[in-house]
């Protein structure tokens, strides 16, 4: 009979041979998930023999990860801004670097926003993170995908934030009332070119919704639409905060000024590359 530690070691070797990053961590998380144990609990049970049923459960998870299905989809959850969110193929997995977008918002907001719009909400990560951050704010989250909106709704309910987050099916601003105004608009839209998407990891290409990653016009098409329309929906002094591609900022700054924004600021991601664009309307 194989013990917990033996299975972890065998799984680690298998993942390493498949080119999976952090193979030991992946192995521990999947074994722990199959046994309903946290990693620290695993360490205290390394010598425990596994039953045939437990081994079969682990093998199924390991097989999926070996086929490069994202770990978060297998586990069914991801952490984002202190929230535990359900994740599956209906929406992109929330990225840790997107948490930086929320941090920049808090640094640049002169006062807490009362009304917030999240464009392309996906799993609801940004909308729910901002609802948690600003407990007095009313948040509107839009997405064109009915499946993504359903997932965002499940997460809003699980996080106890459904009362303050309104979900709306919309092609960016299309279905918003003409009189709607927001103190803060945030978006992490598709911004990769087709060539860039083709270079992403197998986990991304084979499993995540590529229409949430890739945009025409070299990745700029959706960003152009958002920048052109956003000023009409921002309150006086309002802020637009975008996650973008790293080679797009000169063009985006030009488009922002052309659309009527008075000031823009590019901010780097954790690797030091320009990733976030902040734009303000007239104060």
N, C-alpha and C positions, 0 to 999 in steps of 0.2 A: 504494500500500500504506500502511496506517495504521501509525503507530508506537505504542509502548507509551504514551507521553505523550499522544498524540492520543486514544487510546481512553480513557485515564483522564479526560481533560477532557470528552469527549463523555458518558461515563458519569456523571460528576459533575453535569453539566447536566441529564441525564435524571432522576437521583435527586432533585435539587433541585426540579425541576418536579413530581415526585410527592410532595413534602412529606416526604421521608426525612431524618431528622436526621443531621448529619455526613456529607453526601453525598460529599465528597472522600475521607474515611477509608473509607467503605463501598466506594467505587470502587477504591481502592488495594488493599484487602484482597481483594476479589473477583478483580481482575485478577491479583494475586499468587497467589491460590489456584489459578486456572486455569492459570497458568504454573509452578506449584510453586516460586515465588520468595517470599522474605521481602520486607517493604516496603523495607528498606535496599538489597536487591539490585535492586529495581525502579528506584530512583533512579539507579543506575549504568547502567541499560539503557533510559533514556527514549527514546533515538533508534533503538532496534532495531525494524525492521519486523516485523509479526506475520504469520504464515502464515494461510492460509484456515482451516485446522483450528483454530488457536489462537483466531481471531476467533469461530468458531462455538461453541467451548467457552465463551468469555467471554459471548457473547450469551445462552446458556442460563442462566448464573448471574445475569446482569443482569435477564433477564426474570423470574426467580423473585423477585428482590429488589424489582423494580418492582411485583410483585403483593403486596408487603408481607410476604413470607415472612421470618421473622427471620433476620438475618445469621448467627447462631450455628447455626441449623439447616442453612443452606446450606454453611457451612464445616465443619459436623459436629463442632464442639468449642467448649468454653468454658473459661476459666480460673476457678478458684475456690480460694481459700486456698492458692495455690501449686501446685495440681494442675491438670493438663490433663485435662478430662473429655469423654467422648463425649456429645453431646446430639442428640436428635431428637424427633419428635412423641410419643414414648412418655411423656415427662415434661416438666415445666416447665424452662425454662432457669434455671440458678442465677443469682441476682442478686447484684451486688456488695454491696448493703446487707445481705444475709444474712451476709456475712462478719463484720459487726459483732456478730451474735449470738454467734459463736464467740469473738470478742475479749472480749465481756462475760463469757462463761463463764470464761475464763482469769483475768479480773480478780476474779471473785467466788468462785472455788473456793479454799477454805482449803488443800486438798491435792489432788494429781492424782487424778481418779476412776479406780477400778479396773474399774467396770462402767458402761457407757453404753447408753442406749436412744434411738434416733432414730425418731420416729413420723412416718410418711408420707415415707419416704426419697426417693421419686422417682428422680432420677438417681444418688442416693447421695452427693450433694455434702456434706451436713452430716456424715453418718456417716464418710465417708472423710477429711474435714477433721479431725474429732476423733480418728480413728485415727492420723492423721499427727501431730497435736499431742500426743497421749498414747500413746506407743509401747508402754506396758505395759498399756494398757486393753483389755478385751474389749468389742466393740461389737456390739449387736444392732440391726438396721435392719428396720423393718416397713413394709409397704405393702399396700393392698388390690388394687392393680393388678398382675397377672402380668407385663404388659409393662414396667411401671416396674421391677419387681424384676429382670427380665432385663437391663435396661439398667444398673441398679446393679451387678449381678454382673459385667457386662463391664467396668465402670469399676473395680471392686474388683480384678479380675484385672490390668487394665492398669496400675494403680498399685502393684501388688505388695502389696496389703493384704487379699487374699481370706482369708488364714488367720486374721485377727483380726476379721473382720466377718461375722457370721451374718445371713443374709437370711431373713425369715419373712413369709409371707402372713398378714396379720391385719387385722381391722377395729379399728384402734387397739390396745387391750390384749387383745382378745378371745381370741386364741390363745396368749397368754403363759402359762407355768406359774404357777399360783396362788402358788407360793413364790418366784417371781423377784423380786429386789430390785436396784435400780440406784442408784449414787451420783449419777448425772446422767441426767435425761431432757430431751431437746431436741426441739422440734417447730416446723415452719413449716407449719401446717395451712391448709386453705381458710379465709379470713376475710373475703372481700369479699361484700357484698350483691349481689343480682342487678343492682340499679341501678348500683352501682359498677363491676361487670364490664362493663356496657353502655357505660361511658365510657372503657374502656381503649383503648389504641392498636390499630390494625388488625392489627399483628403478633401481638398477644395474642388478640384476639377470633377471628381467622380461622385461627389455626394452633396455639396452645398448648392443652393439655387443660383445658377450663374447669372440669371437676369438681374439679381440684386448686386452683382459685382461689376458687370460690364456695360458700358454705354457706347453708343456710336460717337463718331467724330473724335476718335482718339481718346475716348473716356470723358469728353467734355459736354456731351449733349444735355444730360440732366442738370449738370451744374449751371449751364447757360440758362436753362428754363427757370431754375430756382432764383438765380441772381436777377433775372429780368423782372420776375413777378414779385419778389419778396418785399420791395419797398412799399408797395400798395397795402401790404398786410402788417406792416410794422407800426407800432405806436411811436409818437415823437420820442426820439432818443433811443429807439429800439435797436437791438443787436441781432444780427444774423451770424451764427456760428456753424461752420462747415468742416467736415472731414473731407480731404481731397487727395488727389494724386500728388506725388512729390515734384513733378516737373511742370505743374500747371499754374503756378502762382502768379507769374508775370501776366499771363493772359487773364486769369481770374480777377486780378486787381484792376486790370483795364476794363473788363466787363462790368465790374462792380461800380466803378466811377461812371461808366456810360449809362448804367441803369438808374443812377441817382444817389448812390451811397456817397457820403461825404468823406469817409475815412475807412481805410482797410489796414489790417495787420496780419502778417503771416507768422505763424508760430510753429516751432519744430516738434517732431515726435520724440520718442525716447532714444532714437538713434541719431538725433540731431538734424534730420531732414525736414524741410518745410512740409507740413502735413495738414495744418489747420488754418483756415482763413476766417478772420473776424471782420465784420463790416457793420458800420453804424450809419443810420440815417441821420437827418438833421436833428440837432439837440435843441 
